[in-house]
């Protein structure tokens, strides 16, 4: 099974080189590096649990996640990036779709054989992991790409029915996985918008200011002394003054922003990131002191 998984290294490399959404999640707060270091320690020791359920890893989208949660988030975003590459490069569609299916099948196999999911942790030492591998029949969970795509649609309440029935996949994605997918897709949309703008000219540019009330910023220290900053923004809408947009062109221009839902998400992300940086550089002082 691992040998089959390794056949797709070229596709994986392309995804990591090209997709900024995937890069954003895998680089997020250094969590991937932390997981790798903990895994190496557990393998070298043999008695330490690889996926210690008490250990938490930072996440921009979810605050903090378990080892399992972090791993399945990264797997899900890799699957999504490969599916996107398949659409972006039609001549190589089969290659990227095969790689995406391999990622999802591998994830399904891990869940079925170990009982570990993004929400459920069954701590295992490296020795126990090796034992599972030794006993494995070599037959991986295999579902159609369409089934996996249905599960990874990132919408609550959807999923691959057949996979659910056989216990090889959850009924729907866990919230942290959906949140990471949404974050990666926004980054990908921004990347494409930037790439398109580099090939065209700006028709109109202006400043935008607004006051958002009811924002809450919580600053605390994690178990290992790391600084955790959580930003909670209230629900808000974006309104554009389109009173001067006339004629058929104006109607088209008016319709386009209303369908570009990711713009509001980009604004939320930008505001959230700026507030975090303001706390870090001292230009925004939280009231009530620092939580321990």
ZAMARGU-4260 file (C-alpha; in steps of 0.2 Angstrom, whole numbers, plus 5000, padded with zeros to 4 digits):
<rodrens>
0) 5000/5000/5000 | 5014/5012/5004 | 5023/5007/4988 | 5007/5012/4979 | 5006/5028/4988
5) 5024/5032/4984 | 5020/5032/4965 | 5012/5049/4967 | 5027/5059/4973 | 5028/5069/4958
10) 5010/5075/4959 | 5012/5078/4978 | 5028/5089/4974 | 5018/5099/4961 | 5004/5102/4974
15) 5016/5109/4987 | 5026/5119/4974 | 5010/5127/4966 | 4996/5128/4978 | 4997/5143/4991
20) 4982/5136/5000 | 4991/5120/5004 | 5007/5129/5008 | 4997/5140/5020 | 4990/5126/5030
25) 5006/5115/5031 | 5016/5130/5037 | 5003/5136/5049 | 5011/5141/5065 | 5025/5129/5063
30) 5013/5114/5069 | 5019/5102/5055 | 5037/5104/5061 | 5031/5102/5079 | 5022/5086/5074
35) 5037/5079/5065 | 5048/5082/5080 | 5036/5073/5092 | 5035/5059/5080 | 5054/5057/5079
40) 5055/5057/5098 | 5041/5044/5099 | 5049/5033/5086 | 5066/5034/5095 | 5059/5030/5112
45) 5047/5016/5107 | 5036/5019/5123 | 5030/5037/5120 | 5013/5038/5111 | 5015/5045/5094
50) 4998/5053/5094 | 4997/5059/5112 | 4979/5065/5115 | 4985/5078/5128 | 4997/5086/5116
55) 4990/5101/5106 | 4996/5110/5091 | 4992/5128/5086 | 4980/5131/5071 | 4974/5148/5064
60) 4958/5141/5059 | 4954/5131/5075 | 4965/5138/5089 | 4973/5121/5093 | 4971/5103/5087
65) 4976/5086/5093 | 4989/5076/5083 | 4976/5067/5074 | 4966/5083/5071 | 4981/5091/5064
70) 4986/5076/5053 | 4969/5074/5045 | 4968/5093/5042 | 4984/5092/5032 | 4978/5076/5023
75) 4961/5084/5018 | 4969/5100/5011 | 4982/5090/5001 | 4967/5080/4993 | 4958/5096/4989
80) 4974/5104/4981 | 4976/5088/4970 | 4958/5089/4964 | 4961/5107/4960 | 4977/5103/4950
85) 4967/5090/4941 | 4955/5104/4935 | 4968/5116/4932 | 4979/5104/4921 | 4967/5094/4910
90) 4980/5085/4901 | 4987/5078/4917 | 4970/5076/4925 | 4971/5057/4927 | 4988/5059/4936
95) 4982/5071/4949 | 4965/5062/4952 | 4974/5046/4955 | 4985/5055/4968 | 4970/5063/4976
100) 4962/5046/4977 | 4977/5038/4985 | 4978/5051/4998 | 4959/5048/5003 | 4961/5029/5002
105) 4976/5030/5013 | 4967/5040/5026 | 4952/5029/5025 | 4963/5014/5028 | 4971/5022/5043
110) 4954/5026/5051 | 4947/5008/5048 | 4963/4999/5054 | 4967/5009/5069 | 4951/5018/5075
115) 4960/5035/5074 | 4950/5049/5066 | 4951/5068/5067 | 4940/5068/5082 | 4944/5051/5090
120) 4961/5047/5097 | 4968/5030/5101 | 4985/5033/5107 | 4998/5022/5099 | 5017/5019/5102
125) 5028/5017/5087 | 5029/4998/5091 | 5010/4997/5090 | 5010/5006/5074 | 5023/4994/5067
130) 5012/4979/5073 | 4997/4986/5063 | 5008/4988/5048 | 5015/4970/5050 | 4997/4963/5052
135) 4990/4973/5037 | 4983/4963/5023 | 4990/4976/5010 | 4972/4979/5004 | 4968/4998/5006
140) 4951/5005/5008 | 4946/5010/4990 | 4932/5022/4986 | 4928/5031/4970 | 4935/5048/4968
145) 4917/5055/4967 | 4913/5048/4984 | 4928/5056/4992 | 4924/5073/4983 | 4907/5072/4991
150) 4914/5070/5008 | 4927/5084/5006 | 4915/5096/4999 | 4917/5105/5016 | 4899/5108/5018
155) 4891/5102/5034 | 4879/5087/5032 | 4887/5080/5016 | 4897/5065/5014 | 4900/5048/5004
160) 4886/5037/5009 | 4894/5021/5004 | 4910/5025/5014 | 4900/5029/5029 | 4890/5013/5029
165) 4905/5003/5029 | 4913/5012/5043 | 4928/5018/5032 | 4924/5037/5033 | 4915/5049/5044
170) 4897/5054/5040 | 4904/5072/5037 | 4920/5081/5039 | 4925/5087/5057 | 4923/5106/5059
175) 4942/5108/5060 | 4945/5100/5043 | 4931/5110/5035 | 4938/5126/5042 | 4955/5122/5036
180) 4948/5118/5018 | 4939/5134/5018 | 4955/5144/5023 | 4965/5135/5010 | 4952/5138/4997
185) 4952/5157/5001 | 4971/5157/4999 | 4970/5148/4983 | 4956/5161/4977 | 4967/5175/4982
190) 4982/5168/4973 | 4972/5166/4957 | 4965/5184/4958 | 4983/5190/4961 | 4989/5180/4946
195) 4975/5187/4935 | 4978/5205/4940 | 4997/5203/4935 | 4991/5199/4918 | 4978/5213/4917
200) 4976/5231/4921 | 4967/5239/4936 | 4951/5248/4931 | 4947/5256/4947 | 4955/5257/4964
205) 4949/5266/4980 | 4952/5266/4999 | 4939/5257/5010 | 4936/5261/5029 | 4924/5254/5041
210) 4921/5252/5060 | 4918/5234/5066 | 4911/5234/5084 | 4910/5219/5095 | 4927/5211/5091
215) 4935/5201/5105 | 4953/5196/5106 | 4959/5183/5119 | 4977/5182/5123 | 4983/5167/5133
220) 4998/5155/5135 | 4998/5137/5130 | 5004/5122/5140 | 5022/5124/5132 | 5022/5143/5135
225) 5018/5147/5117 | 5007/5163/5115 | 4990/5160/5109 | 4979/5174/5101 | 4961/5171/5097
230) 4951/5184/5087 | 4932/5183/5087 | 4924/5195/5074 | 4906/5198/5074 | 4895/5194/5058
235) 4896/5208/5046 | 4892/5212/5028 | 4901/5221/5014 | 4892/5235/5004 | 4898/5243/4989
240) 4892/5260/4983 | 4886/5256/4965 | 4875/5270/4963 | 4885/5277/4948 | 4886/5260/4939
245) 4875/5263/4924 | 4869/5252/4909 | 4872/5234/4905 | 4890/5235/4910 | 4885/5242/4927
250) 4872/5228/4929 | 4886/5215/4926 | 4898/5224/4937 | 4885/5225/4951 | 4881/5206/4949
255) 4899/5200/4950 | 4904/5206/4968 | 4887/5199/4975 | 4893/5182/4969 | 4911/5183/4975
260) 4907/5177/4993 | 4926/5173/4996 | 4929/5192/4996 | 4921/5194/5013 | 4931/5179/5020
265) 4947/5188/5014 | 4942/5203/5023 | 4939/5194/5039 | 4956/5185/5037 | 4965/5201/5034
270) 4957/5210/5049 | 4960/5195/5060 | 4978/5194/5055 | 4981/5212/5058 | 4973/5212/5075
275) 4985/5197/5080 | 5000/5207/5074 | 4994/5222/5083 | 4994/5212/5099 | 5011/5205/5096
280) 5019/5222/5091 | 5011/5230/5106 | 5000/5243/5096 | 4984/5234/5103 | 4984/5231/5122
285) 4971/5219/5128 | 4960/5224/5143 | 4960/5213/5158 | 4978/5207/5158 | 4985/5191/5151
290) 4976/5174/5154 | 4987/5161/5161
</rodrens>
